Amino acid sequence: MIARDGNTLALSGPVTLENVARVLDEGLQQIRDGARTVDLAGVTELDSSLLAMLLAWLREAKQRDSEIAFANLPRGLETIARLYGVEGLLPSAGAHH
C-alpha cells in the first residue's frame, strides 16, 4: 500500500473508506520519519476519504514545521477537491495523471 524511497512515499492500490484508517496511520508515521513527497500514481480506486487523509497528512507535517507535497494527483481526486473547494490546499510536487 505504501512504499518508501528516500523522502518519497508511493501509494498503490485502492484508498477508500474501507482501508483509509490503516493507510492514514502508516502515512502519519512515515511523515514523522521525514517523508516529504507522496506519489499517488499507483492509486487504483479512491473516494473522498483519500482527500481527508491527505489533508490530515498536511496538518501533521505543518504541526512538525515541515512541508509535504503530492505528485500525480488522480483526476478523480482533483474533482473531489474542487467540489469541496479545497483544491488549493493540496501542494503539487509534479505531474498529474
N, C-alpha and C positions, 0 to 999 in steps of 0.2 A: 504494500500500500504506500509506504513512504520509504524511499531510498535516499541516502545522503551521499553527496560527492562534494567534499570541501565544505563551503558555506551554502551549498545549494541543496534544497530538498526537492525531490521529484515525486509527485503524486501519481499514482496509477490506479486504474480500476474505477469502480463507482464510488462516489462520495454523496451519500443520501442520508435521509433521516435514520435509516436502518443501521448505519455504521459510523455516523459522524462523531459520536461521543468518543469512540476509540481513536479515530484519526485526530480529533481535536487534542486529546491528551498527549498523544505521541508527538504531534507537531509542537505543542507548547514546550515539551521537554527539549526538543531539537532547537527551538528558538532560544531557550535558556542556555543551551550549549553553544550558541554562536551562529546558528543558521541565519542567513540574510536574504536569500532568494528562494522563492517557491516556484517551481516549474510545473504548470498544470497541463502540459501537453498530453500526458498519459491518462487523464481523467476520461472515463468512458461513459459515465452516467452521472447526472447531477440534479439537484433540486435546490431550493432556497437555503437549505441547511449548509451547503457549501459556502454560500455568501456569508452567512452568520459566522461560520468557522473562521473564514479569512479575516473578518472584522475582529474577531476575538484574538487572532494571532497578531494583528496590527496593534491592538490595545496592549498585549503582553510586551511586544517589542518597545512600544512607547514608554511603558512603565519602567522599562530597563534602560531608558535613554538610548535606545537603539532604533534602527530602521529595518524594515523588511519590504521587499518588492516582489511583484508577481509577474512571471513570464508565461506566455502562451495561454492567456485567458480564453477559455472556451466561449464561443459566441453566445451559447445559452446563458452562461453566467453574466456576460456583458448585458444581455437583455434583461435579466432579473435585476441586476444592479441599477439599470436605467429606470425600470419600473418603480423601484423603491427610492429613486432619486439619490443614490449613493455612489454612482459610478466614479465620481471624482475622489472618492476615498480610497480607491484601490491603486496604489502606485505601481506603475508598469516597469518591468525590468527588460522588456524586449518585445519580440514578435507576438502577434495574436494568431490564432488559428481558427 
